[in-house]
């Protein structure tokens, strides 16, 4: 089921999310709904706060980035209660967007590698290292469960330039091709 995506300005997007356990109500259905929502909106990641739940859960599917480059390095994973153990490598800029901030893109600097410990959909624990685009998408979604949006990484000057567009999103004055909630 496709769920509405909460937009910039909603308080749930600025909260630090809470851990969950394997008895979280209807967890398999929630995860499926997150995949459905992300795919419908043509995203590559979706965090639970973006659907109004302040819990430490996100899904990532980076296949669209790697298909364009004819590479098979993509991931399609569920991350529950993740903890970033380390971010390392050269910092690189890349233009990011966000389903919760439609129509706005900005170059964000992130490190090339991330080591993360998390539980999968079956509550098996993993510690893995991801790089390049996989690392970037994980870092972006991880920010969501920490109450951070990609625009929070911008300089005050750059954010001031985008402020009118951000205010329009906050007031609902834009078009999205997926269900939204303000």
Secondary structure, DSSP 8 states (H G I E B T S, - for coil): ----EE-TT-GGGGS--B---TTSTTHHHHHHHHHHHHHHTT-SEEEGGGGT--BSEEEEE-HHHHHHTT-----EEEEEEEEEEEEEEEEEEEEE--TTSTT--EEEEEEEEEEEEEE-TT--EEEEEEEHHHHHHHHHHHHHHTT--GGGGS-HHHHHHHHHHHHHHHHT-S--SS-EE-
